[in-house]
Amino acid sequence: MRTKLFSPLTIRDLTIKNRIMMAPMCQYSAVNGLANHWHLVHLGQRAIGGVGLIIVEATGIVPEGRITNNCLALFNQEQCEALKSITSFIKSQNSVPAIQLAHSGRKGQCDGEHYAPSAVAFSDQYQTPRALETKEIYKLVENFAHSARLALRAGFEVIEAHMAHGYLMHEFLSPLSNKRTDEFGGPLENRMKFPLMVAMALRDVWPKNLPVFVRISASDWIEGGWDLEQSVVLCHALKKIGIDFIDVSSGGTLATAKIPFAPNYQVPFAKEIKHQVDILTGAVGLITKAQQAEDILFNHDADAILLGRELLREPHWPIKAALELGEVPPIPKQYEKAY
Ligand SMILES: Cc1cc2nc3c(=O)[nH]c(=O)nc-3n(C[C@H](O)[C@H](O)[C@H](O)COP(=O)(O)O)c2cc1C
């Protein structure tokens, strides 16, 4: 029997060999935004382990858009070159290299001036950001497009726009962090404007035969904040632009949010968006077991499974999951004697 977890997923002209994806995870191990041996071995090991698509951590599109001074960045040629060995190794293992393009906004803790839609701090532990001027917002759209061009040159096959977790684009979406009174603030349509401009620019740069993903926070988990209903409207608009896949996370706008962490706690969001918008979605968050992942797909709650921390503990999780589910395990020939 063919399981859902190990059936391929084709998006545009790209076929992902299974439904297991590695969620983007900051490693805080870069200097000057440059990928190094840590990133190659860390990501490469999950490719060896059989993961179908690997998303490189939140990567800053401008220096001040990094979360920390040790986060990856992609705005110059040197950073592009440093990523090439990673994409080439991931592809050599028949896995798909993807990268999350990001801007930290008011949650940035790296050097540089921090800005956001409005001059409202994330918490009293954080600096108060400066509110962006209109022309700066347009410039950031160009910065995202520039990073996407570099990502393509570096060998990536998928880009993911980071619109989640209380970073810059999510800050525009949520009424809790966006207090603007111009065309980028107020009604939902205005709050969506900057993220949609970015999505459009990315889709424009990215080859027509390759997919573009977006990660969203489907809810702020706070009364009066960003929620599922608004996420559905956003995803309809993203779909219209040509975004192929929504990676559905949640939270991150305010530290005080009460999030009901439990296995599958974000799956209902992925399910609702998948069915209401008719778009491919990925489920993420406290998914650790093979049967749990299989059930999510079997129930049509999502089209792929993203694993974060479980892949840090178990770099070869797909091999283990395949053995558990009675599938042919994706064991590289170099490791066959171990099984
Ligand atoms: C060390 C670490 C770093 C993370 N960095 C990112 C990131 O760069 N971008 C992002 O969207 N999410 C990031 N996350 C969130 C994960 O992608 C994932 O959504 C979250 O850990 C929940 O999935 P899990 O329960 O499988 O770990 C990070 C999580 C961890 C544990």
Ligand as a Chemical Component Dictionary entry (heavy atoms), coordinates in Angstrom:
data_LIG
# 
_chem_comp.id                   LIG 
_chem_comp.type                 NON-POLYMER 
_chem_comp.pdbx_formal_charge   0 
_chem_comp.three_letter_code    LIG 
# 
loop_
_chem_comp_atom.comp_id 
_chem_comp_atom.atom_id 
_chem_comp_atom.alt_atom_id 
_chem_comp_atom.type_symbol 
_chem_comp_atom.charge 
_chem_comp_atom.model_Cartn_x 
_chem_comp_atom.model_Cartn_y 
_chem_comp_atom.model_Cartn_z 
_chem_comp_atom.pdbx_ordinal 
LIG C1  C1  C 0 15.330 26.531 16.678 1  
LIG C2  C2  C 0 14.118 27.003 15.944 2  
LIG C3  C3  C 0 14.247 27.987 14.980 3  
LIG C4  C4  C 0 13.119 28.413 14.240 4  
LIG N1  N1  N 0 13.297 29.317 13.231 5  
LIG C5  C5  C 0 12.259 29.604 12.396 6  
LIG C6  C6  C 0 12.456 30.364 11.220 7  
LIG O1  O1  O 0 13.574 30.735 10.856 8  
LIG N2  N2  N 0 11.363 30.648 10.468 9  
LIG C7  C7  C 0 10.106 30.205 10.793 10 
LIG O2  O2  O 0 9.155  30.499 10.089 11 
LIG N3  N3  N 0 9.919  29.436 11.883 12 
LIG C8  C8  C 0 10.954 29.105 12.674 13 
LIG N4  N4  N 0 10.759 28.255 13.728 14 
LIG C9  C9  C 0 9.458  27.587 13.881 15 
LIG C10 C10 C 0 9.466  26.228 13.171 16 
LIG O3  O3  O 0 9.622  26.373 11.766 17 
LIG C11 C11 C 0 8.180  25.437 13.445 18 
LIG O4  O4  O 0 7.105  26.122 12.871 19 
LIG C12 C12 C 0 7.933  25.254 14.934 20 
LIG O5  O5  O 0 9.113  24.807 15.584 21 
LIG C13 C13 C 0 6.796  24.268 15.206 22 
LIG O6  O6  O 0 7.063  23.009 14.615 23 
LIG P1  P1  P 0 7.669  21.772 15.477 24 
LIG O7  O7  O 0 6.731  21.516 16.625 25 
LIG O8  O8  O 0 7.721  20.644 14.478 26 
LIG O9  O9  O 0 9.031  22.167 15.952 27 
LIG C14 C14 C 0 11.861 27.848 14.496 28 
LIG C15 C15 C 0 11.739 26.881 15.505 29 
LIG C16 C16 C 0 12.842 26.439 16.197 30 
LIG C17 C17 C 0 12.669 25.345 17.226 31 
# 
loop_
_chem_comp_bond.comp_id 
_chem_comp_bond.atom_id_1 
_chem_comp_bond.atom_id_2 
_chem_comp_bond.value_order 
_chem_comp_bond.pdbx_ordinal 
LIG C1  C2  SING 1  
LIG C2  C3  SING 2  
LIG C2  C16 DOUB 3  
LIG C3  C4  DOUB 4  
LIG C4  N1  SING 5  
LIG C4  C14 SING 6  
LIG N1  C5  DOUB 7  
LIG C5  C6  SING 8  
LIG C5  C8  SING 9  
LIG C6  O1  DOUB 10 
LIG C6  N2  SING 11 
LIG N2  C7  SING 12 
LIG C7  O2  DOUB 13 
LIG C7  N3  SING 14 
LIG N3  C8  DOUB 15 
LIG C8  N4  SING 16 
LIG N4  C9  SING 17 
LIG N4  C14 SING 18 
LIG C9  C10 SING 19 
LIG C10 O3  SING 20 
LIG C10 C11 SING 21 
LIG C11 O4  SING 22 
LIG C11 C12 SING 23 
LIG C12 O5  SING 24 
LIG C12 C13 SING 25 
LIG C13 O6  SING 26 
LIG O6  P1  SING 27 
LIG P1  O7  DOUB 28 
LIG P1  O8  SING 29 
LIG P1  O9  SING 30 
LIG C14 C15 DOUB 31 
LIG C15 C16 SING 32 
LIG C16 C17 SING 33 
# 
